[in-house]
């Protein structure tokens, strides 16, 4: 049997098709007009314009003042000692030289510490360069895909 009653939608009730009632405040539908607003044309205020951001100035490498020497093993077992060495060197004024030529064993924790040091240098605008990287260190850097993070843009 077909229902012959006509379904009507009241705009004041604003019931969406999914059946949940939505209350709309009358002030949100129509703003109150003031005499000043009625006579003045509606002009949008200009949006705040941010000044252009200049590219960061990267100082030239003028010889190391800090030297980071990575040992033969940079694994999670040595992470505390490597971190302490990196922090001690970071306290010195840059530029820095990183020597990873003697690394024979390295894991993700060791690479993370090196990346953190390099990113800290980049944030501070302090240049660094690699004095050497062993094949093991290069392989770990490539395997983890962090090579672009460890190259100073000179």
ZAGU-683577 format. One record per residue: residue in three letters; x negated, y negated, z of N, C-alpha, C in turn. Coordinates in Angstrom, 3 decimals. Layout:
% residues N
> r / n_xx / n_yy / n_zz / ca_xx / ca_yy / ca_zz / c_xx / c_yy / c_zz
> Ala / X / Y / Z / X / Y / Z / X / Y / Z
...
This chain:
% residues 154
> r / n_xx / n_yy / n_zz / ca_xx / ca_yy / ca_zz / c_xx / c_yy / c_zz
> Unk / -0.835 / 1.162 / 0.000 / 0.000 / 0.000 / 0.000 / -0.885 / -1.232 / 0.000
> Unk / -0.542 / -2.165 / -0.796 / -1.325 / -3.358 / -0.998 / -0.860 / -4.444 / -0.043
> Unk / -1.808 / -5.154 / 0.547 / -1.481 / -6.247 / 1.458 / -1.221 / -7.487 / 0.607
> Unk / -0.024 / -8.039 / 0.728 / 0.354 / -9.164 / -0.113 / -0.006 / -10.515 / 0.498
> Unk / -0.531 / -10.485 / 1.703 / -0.900 / -11.759 / 2.317 / -2.160 / -12.313 / 1.659
> Unk / -2.133 / -13.582 / 1.418 / -3.260 / -14.230 / 0.790 / -4.282 / -14.590 / 1.867
> Unk / -5.529 / -14.213 / 1.640 / -6.589 / -14.530 / 2.583 / -7.127 / -15.906 / 2.246
> Unk / -7.180 / -16.748 / 3.233 / -7.715 / -18.082 / 2.996 / -8.901 / -18.310 / 3.912
> Unk / -9.765 / -19.129 / 3.444 / -10.948 / -19.465 / 4.233 / -10.825 / -20.910 / 4.653
> Unk / -10.994 / -21.120 / 5.907 / -10.975 / -22.470 / 6.428 / -12.399 / -22.996 / 6.431
> Unk / -12.599 / -24.181 / 5.910 / -13.949 / -24.754 / 5.884 / -14.421 / -25.094 / 7.282
> Unk / -13.484 / -25.387 / 8.172 / -13.884 / -25.722 / 9.536 / -14.397 / -24.490 / 10.258
> Unk / -13.841 / -23.331 / 9.963 / -14.277 / -22.116 / 10.646 / -15.611 / -21.638 / 10.094
> Unk / -15.835 / -21.834 / 8.817 / -17.077 / -21.454 / 8.141 / -17.470 / -20.019 / 8.453
> Unk / -16.609 / -19.088 / 8.092 / -16.871 / -17.677 / 8.325 / -17.529 / -17.106 / 7.078
> Unk / -18.759 / -16.672 / 7.189 / -19.405 / -16.069 / 6.029 / -18.791 / -14.707 / 5.707
> Unk / -19.128 / -14.161 / 4.574 / -18.536 / -12.900 / 4.121 / -18.868 / -11.715 / 5.010
> Unk / -19.944 / -11.784 / 5.753 / -20.312 / -10.645 / 6.589 / -19.508 / -10.612 / 7.869
> Unk / -18.607 / -11.564 / 8.102 / -17.671 / -11.480 / 9.203 / -18.078 / -12.161 / 10.488
> Unk / -19.216 / -12.764 / 10.550 / -19.646 / -13.426 / 11.777 / -19.326 / -14.909 / 11.679
> Unk / -18.739 / -15.441 / 12.711 / -18.372 / -16.845 / 12.715 / -19.607 / -17.707 / 12.969
> Unk / -19.691 / -18.808 / 12.253 / -20.780 / -19.750 / 12.416 / -20.177 / -21.081 / 12.791
> Unk / -20.614 / -21.641 / 13.875 / -20.099 / -22.946 / 14.294 / -20.950 / -24.037 / 13.662
> Unk / -20.267 / -25.010 / 13.098 / -20.940 / -26.143 / 12.499 / -20.480 / -27.380 / 13.238
> Unk / -21.421 / -28.122 / 13.763 / -21.075 / -29.328 / 14.499 / -20.589 / -30.388 / 13.522
> Unk / -19.514 / -31.131 / 13.881 / -19.000 / -32.141 / 12.959 / -20.041 / -33.196 / 12.599
> Unk / -20.941 / -33.550 / 13.512 / -21.964 / -34.548 / 13.214 / -22.942 / -34.044 / 12.158
> Unk / -23.137 / -32.739 / 12.091 / -24.056 / -32.172 / 11.111 / -23.459 / -32.196 / 9.713
> Unk / -22.123 / -32.193 / 9.631 / -21.473 / -32.216 / 8.332 / -21.547 / -33.604 / 7.713
> Unk / -21.250 / -34.604 / 8.517 / -21.157 / -35.952 / 7.983 / -21.757 / -36.920 / 8.995
> Unk / -22.881 / -37.587 / 8.680 / -23.463 / -38.518 / 9.639 / -22.566 / -39.742 / 9.808
> Unk / -22.607 / -40.290 / 11.009 / -21.812 / -41.478 / 11.285 / -22.400 / -42.660 / 10.546
> Unk / -21.528 / -43.422 / 9.893 / -21.975 / -44.578 / 9.127 / -21.989 / -45.801 / 10.018
> Unk / -23.058 / -46.535 / 9.952 / -23.153 / -47.783 / 10.695 / -23.072 / -48.925 / 9.698
> Unk / -22.658 / -50.129 / 10.133 / -22.569 / -51.241 / 9.182 / -23.893 / -51.536 / 8.495
> Unk / -25.028 / -51.429 / 9.194 / -26.328 / -51.710 / 8.582 / -26.677 / -50.647 / 7.555
> Unk / -26.344 / -49.399 / 7.873 / -26.659 / -48.310 / 6.961 / -25.778 / -48.354 / 5.734
> Unk / -24.546 / -48.870 / 5.870 / -23.645 / -48.915 / 4.732 / -24.095 / -49.949 / 3.713
> Unk / -24.698 / -51.054 / 4.151 / -25.085 / -52.109 / 3.228 / -26.478 / -51.890 / 2.628
> Unk / -27.340 / -51.170 / 3.304 / -28.703 / -50.962 / 2.819 / -28.754 / -49.725 / 1.937
> Unk / -29.490 / -49.787 / 0.845 / -29.626 / -48.592 / 0.007 / -30.475 / -47.541 / 0.723
> Unk / -30.194 / -46.294 / 0.458 / -30.925 / -45.201 / 1.090 / -32.263 / -45.023 / 0.384
> Unk / -33.338 / -45.329 / 1.081 / -34.690 / -45.179 / 0.540 / -35.444 / -44.253 / 1.479
> Unk / -36.005 / -43.231 / 0.922 / -36.751 / -42.273 / 1.730 / -38.079 / -42.893 / 2.136
> Unk / -38.469 / -42.636 / 3.361 / -39.761 / -43.121 / 3.846 / -40.863 / -42.332 / 3.161
> Unk / -41.953 / -42.995 / 2.779 / -43.033 / -42.261 / 2.119 / -43.662 / -41.252 / 3.074
> Unk / -44.011 / -40.123 / 2.537 / -44.658 / -39.085 / 3.345 / -46.078 / -39.532 / 3.676
> Unk / -46.548 / -39.080 / 4.811 / -47.915 / -39.416 / 5.211 / -48.884 / -38.769 / 4.237
> Unk / -49.815 / -39.546 / 3.776 / -50.791 / -39.049 / 2.813 / -52.101 / -38.823 / 3.544
> Unk / -52.548 / -37.587 / 3.487 / -53.802 / -37.227 / 4.157 / -54.967 / -37.694 / 3.304
> Unk / -56.034 / -38.173 / 3.940 / -57.198 / -38.585 / 3.161 / -57.843 / -37.361 / 2.518
> Unk / -58.484 / -37.535 / 1.383 / -59.114 / -36.381 / 0.736 / -60.235 / -35.814 / 1.611
> Unk / -60.331 / -34.507 / 1.577 / -61.332 / -33.821 / 2.383 / -62.591 / -33.658 / 1.541
> Unk / -63.678 / -34.160 / 2.051 / -64.950 / -34.062 / 1.338 / -65.562 / -32.691 / 1.556
> Unk / -66.324 / -32.242 / 0.603 / -67.016 / -30.965 / 0.733 / -68.055 / -31.082 / 1.840
> Unk / -68.250 / -30.004 / 2.609 / -69.227 / -30.079 / 3.690 / -70.636 / -30.301 / 3.149
> Unk / -71.367 / -31.101 / 3.858 / -72.756 / -31.377 / 3.482 / -73.625 / -30.273 / 4.067
> Unk / -74.357 / -29.607 / 3.214 / -75.199 / -28.505 / 3.644 / -76.641 / -28.988 / 3.635
> Unk / -77.265 / -29.030 / 4.811 / -78.647 / -29.516 / 4.849 / -79.596 / -28.538 / 4.171
> Unk / -80.665 / -29.065 / 3.687 / -81.687 / -28.249 / 3.035 / -82.474 / -27.448 / 4.074
> Unk / -83.011 / -26.332 / 3.658 / -83.821 / -25.506 / 4.535 / -85.219 / -26.111 / 4.592
> Unk / -85.625 / -26.545 / 5.779 / -86.927 / -27.195 / 5.906 / -87.833 / -26.441 / 6.871
> Unk / -87.851 / -25.156 / 6.758 / -88.703 / -24.354 / 7.633 / -87.974 / -23.925 / 8.894
> Unk / -88.169 / -22.698 / 9.310 / -87.426 / -22.180 / 10.461 / -87.897 / -22.772 / 11.788
> Unk / -86.944 / -23.058 / 12.647 / -87.240 / -23.417 / 14.031 / -86.801 / -22.297 / 14.958
> Unk / -85.909 / -21.454 / 14.442 / -85.465 / -20.274 / 15.170 / -85.708 / -19.057 / 14.302
> Unk / -86.160 / -17.982 / 14.910 / -86.454 / -16.765 / 14.143 / -85.742 / -15.593 / 14.789
> Unk / -84.826 / -14.996 / 14.036 / -84.087 / -13.821 / 14.493 / -84.779 / -12.598 / 13.916
> Unk / -85.293 / -11.767 / 14.797 / -85.967 / -10.546 / 14.366 / -85.117 / -9.373 / 14.820
> Unk / -84.601 / -8.631 / 13.853 / -83.789 / -7.455 / 14.158 / -84.718 / -6.269 / 14.324
> Unk / -84.471 / -5.487 / 15.337 / -85.309 / -4.318 / 15.618 / -85.028 / -3.182 / 14.667
> Unk / -85.628 / -2.017 / 14.976 / -85.442 / -0.849 / 14.115 / -84.037 / -0.273 / 14.253
> Unk / -83.377 / -0.542 / 15.377 / -82.036 / -0.013 / 15.595 / -81.095 / -1.132 / 16.028
> Unk / -80.038 / -1.321 / 15.271 / -78.992 / -2.304 / 15.581 / -77.662 / -1.573 / 15.645
> Unk / -77.506 / -0.775 / 16.678 / -76.277 / -0.003 / 16.831 / -75.531 / -0.498 / 18.072
> Unk / -74.408 / 0.129 / 18.338 / -73.592 / -0.297 / 19.474 / -74.330 / -0.126 / 20.797
> Unk / -75.283 / 0.804 / 20.848 / -76.073 / 0.984 / 22.062 / -76.967 / -0.226 / 22.331
> Unk / -77.455 / -0.870 / 21.295 / -78.311 / -2.040 / 21.435 / -77.548 / -3.353 / 21.257
> Unk / -76.246 / -3.303 / 21.147 / -75.449 / -4.493 / 20.836 / -75.655 / -5.604 / 21.865
> Unk / -75.718 / -5.261 / 23.140 / -75.898 / -6.283 / 24.177 / -77.246 / -6.991 / 24.025
> Unk / -78.290 / -6.223 / 23.740 / -79.619 / -6.816 / 23.579 / -79.701 / -7.658 / 22.304
> Unk / -79.104 / -7.170 / 21.203 / -79.108 / -7.921 / 19.943 / -78.315 / -9.210 / 20.112
> Unk / -77.173 / -9.119 / 20.778 / -76.341 / -10.305 / 21.017 / -77.091 / -11.340 / 21.854
> Unk / -77.781 / -10.885 / 22.894 / -78.545 / -11.802 / 23.741 / -79.645 / -12.494 / 22.927
> Unk / -80.312 / -11.741 / 22.060 / -81.365 / -12.324 / 21.217 / -80.769 / -13.352 / 20.248
> Unk / -79.619 / -13.017 / 19.635 / -78.985 / -13.947 / 18.706 / -78.535 / -15.226 / 19.412
> Unk / -77.987 / -15.088 / 20.623 / -77.555 / -16.269 / 21.379 / -78.747 / -17.134 / 21.791
> Unk / -79.851 / -16.497 / 22.165 / -81.053 / -17.254 / 22.543 / -81.589 / -18.037 / 21.344
> Unk / -81.565 / -17.420 / 20.174 / -82.044 / -18.108 / 18.979 / -81.070 / -19.198 / 18.534
> Unk / -79.774 / -18.959 / 18.708 / -78.768 / -19.952 / 18.322 / -78.854 / -21.200 / 19.189
> Unk / -79.425 / -21.073 / 20.380 / -79.587 / -22.232 / 21.256 / -80.684 / -23.164 / 20.746
> Unk / -81.594 / -22.636 / 19.934 / -82.660 / -23.458 / 19.353 / -82.093 / -24.237 / 18.171
> Unk / -82.682 / -25.396 / 17.871 / -82.205 / -26.123 / 16.686 / -82.606 / -25.364 / 15.424
> Unk / -81.758 / -25.370 / 14.449 / -82.017 / -24.663 / 13.201 / -82.972 / -25.442 / 12.342
> Unk / -83.280 / -24.990 / 11.206 / -82.790 / -23.820 / 10.507 / -83.372 / -22.524 / 11.061
> Unk / -82.737 / -21.419 / 10.667 / -83.120 / -20.114 / 11.191 / -83.638 / -19.227 / 10.073
> Unk / -84.445 / -18.284 / 10.494 / -84.932 / -17.254 / 9.588 / -84.539 / -15.914 / 10.199
> Unk / -83.900 / -15.075 / 9.402 / -83.455 / -13.762 / 9.880 / -84.323 / -12.706 / 9.218
> Unk / -84.987 / -11.908 / 10.044 / -85.856 / -10.845 / 9.544 / -85.215 / -9.508 / 9.865
> Unk / -84.697 / -8.862 / 8.838 / -84.077 / -7.547 / 9.005 / -84.832 / -6.479 / 8.251
> Unk / -86.093 / -6.712 / 7.997 / -86.902 / -5.778 / 7.220 / -87.234 / -4.488 / 7.918
> Unk / -87.159 / -4.464 / 9.254 / -87.537 / -3.246 / 9.977 / -86.326 / -2.423 / 10.438
> Unk / -85.133 / -2.784 / 10.025 / -83.932 / -2.058 / 10.455 / -83.891 / -0.682 / 9.802
> Unk / -83.831 / 0.361 / 10.665 / -83.736 / 1.732 / 10.181 / -82.373 / 2.342 / 10.476
> Unk / -81.740 / 1.874 / 11.557 / -80.411 / 2.370 / 11.937 / -79.521 / 1.169 / 12.249
> Unk / -78.330 / 1.157 / 11.638 / -77.388 / 0.074 / 11.915 / -75.982 / 0.627 / 11.771
> Unk / -75.085 / 0.134 / 12.591 / -73.687 / 0.528 / 12.495 / -72.832 / -0.727 / 12.358
> Unk / -71.535 / -0.538 / 12.386 / -70.612 / -1.656 / 12.199 / -70.792 / -2.724 / 13.267
> Unk / -71.039 / -2.330 / 14.501 / -71.228 / -3.312 / 15.576 / -72.439 / -4.196 / 15.297
> Unk / -73.512 / -3.613 / 14.796 / -74.701 / -4.404 / 14.470 / -74.439 / -5.375 / 13.338
> Unk / -73.733 / -4.920 / 12.301 / -73.404 / -5.801 / 11.180 / -72.477 / -6.916 / 11.646
> Unk / -71.532 / -6.588 / 12.526 / -70.614 / -7.610 / 13.043 / -71.369 / -8.713 / 13.778
> Unk / -72.369 / -8.353 / 14.560 / -73.154 / -9.365 / 15.263 / -73.906 / -10.267 / 14.294
> Unk / -74.456 / -9.682 / 13.248 / -75.190 / -10.473 / 12.256 / -74.231 / -11.407 / 11.513
> Unk / -73.056 / -10.898 / 11.148 / -72.056 / -11.720 / 10.464 / -71.595 / -12.858 / 11.375
> Unk / -71.385 / -12.565 / 12.651 / -70.959 / -13.608 / 13.594 / -72.016 / -14.707 / 13.687
> Unk / -73.272 / -14.326 / 13.722 / -74.352 / -15.311 / 13.775 / -74.369 / -16.163 / 12.501
> Unk / -74.248 / -15.511 / 11.354 / -74.269 / -16.228 / 10.078 / -73.080 / -17.180 / 9.959
> Unk / -71.900 / -16.739 / 10.361 / -70.722 / -17.605 / 10.297 / -70.832 / -18.770 / 11.265
> Unk / -71.452 / -18.534 / 12.417 / -71.678 / -19.622 / 13.372 / -72.610 / -20.662 / 12.764
> Unk / -73.634 / -20.210 / 12.070 / -74.545 / -21.141 / 11.396 / -73.795 / -21.952 / 10.337
> Unk / -72.957 / -21.291 / 9.572 / -72.201 / -21.987 / 8.537 / -71.253 / -23.022 / 9.127
> Unk / -70.592 / -22.669 / 10.234 / -69.679 / -23.615 / 10.883 / -70.408 / -24.842 / 11.398
> Unk / -71.606 / -24.633 / 11.920 / -72.392 / -25.749 / 12.458 / -73.137 / -26.513 / 11.362
> Unk / -73.174 / -25.949 / 10.161 / -73.911 / -26.587 / 9.072 / -75.407 / -26.427 / 9.204
> Unk / -75.841 / -25.374 / 9.888 / -77.268 / -25.118 / 10.096 / -77.703 / -24.054 / 9.087
> Unk / -78.682 / -24.353 / 8.247 / -79.101 / -23.382 / 7.246 / -79.894 / -22.222 / 7.851
> Unk / -79.830 / -21.120 / 7.145 / -80.639 / -19.942 / 7.499 / -81.049 / -19.259 / 6.211
> Unk / -82.049 / -18.436 / 6.318 / -82.460 / -17.636 / 5.166 / -82.922 / -16.281 / 5.664
> Unk / -82.950 / -15.350 / 4.771 / -83.396 / -13.999 / 5.096 / -84.881 / -13.890 / 4.780
> Unk / -85.650 / -13.456 / 5.759 / -87.073 / -13.192 / 5.533 / -87.245 / -11.815 / 4.912
> Unk / -86.320 / -10.935 / 5.171 / -86.367 / -9.594 / 4.608 / -85.175 / -8.781 / 5.078
> Unk / -84.754 / -7.848 / 4.238 / -83.668 / -6.928 / 4.602 / -84.072 / -5.539 / 4.131
> Unk / -84.018 / -4.599 / 5.052 / -84.365 / -3.226 / 4.703 / -83.271 / -2.624 / 3.822
> Unk / -83.594 / -1.520 / 3.177 / -82.626 / -0.826 / 2.330 / -81.443 / -0.348 / 3.165
> Unk / -81.704 / 0.084 / 4.396 / -80.630 / 0.538 / 5.288 / -79.696 / -0.613 / 5.622
> Unk / -80.243 / -1.766 / 5.917 / -79.428 / -2.941 / 6.231 / -78.629 / -3.374 / 5.011
> Unk / -79.250 / -3.411 / 3.849 / -78.540 / -3.770 / 2.617 / -77.399 / -2.807 / 2.316
> Unk / -77.651 / -1.515 / 2.530 / -76.623 / -0.504 / 2.262 / -75.433 / -0.701 / 3.206
> Unk / -75.689 / -0.973 / 4.478 / -74.610 / -1.188 / 5.448 / -73.821 / -2.448 / 5.116
> Unk / -74.509 / -3.501 / 4.717 / -73.853 / -4.757 / 4.355 / -72.962 / -4.559 / 3.131
> Unk / -73.467 / -3.838 / 2.137 / -72.677 / -3.568 / 0.931 / -71.509 / -2.639 / 1.229
> Unk / -71.739 / -1.628 / 2.048 / -70.688 / -0.667 / 2.382 / -69.521 / -1.349 / 3.096
> Unk / -69.827 / -2.297 / 3.975 / -68.782 / -3.003 / 4.713 / -68.223 / -4.192 / 3.930
> Unk / -68.833 / -4.538 / 2.817 / -68.319 / -5.593 / 1.957 / -68.472 / -6.996 / 2.520
> Unk / -69.509 / -7.229 / 3.323 / -69.701 / -8.543 / 3.942 / -70.874 / -9.299 / 3.318
> Unk / -71.369 / -8.845 / 2.199 / -72.506 / -9.511 / 1.570 / -72.239 / -10.993 / 1.282
> Unk / -71.050 / -11.372 / 0.781 / -70.815 / -12.803 / 0.546 / -70.850 / -13.648 / 1.826
> Unk / -70.538 / -13.045 / 2.948 / -70.560 / -13.783 / 4.218 / -71.972 / -14.028 / 4.709
> Unk / -72.915 / -13.232 / 4.242 / -74.280 / -13.322 / 4.735 / -75.215 / -14.075 / 3.810
> Unk / -74.695 / -14.634 / 2.748 / -75.517 / -15.407 / 1.826 / -75.268 / -16.878 / 2.084
> Unk / -76.290 / -17.588 / 2.506 / -76.155 / -19.021 / 2.782 / -76.072 / -19.765 / 1.448
> Unk / -75.075 / -20.620 / 1.258 / -74.930 / -21.315 / -0.023 / -75.968 / -22.410 / -0.192
> Unk / -77.116 / -22.051 / -0.716 / -78.197 / -23.028 / -0.881 / -78.302 / -23.493 / -2.301
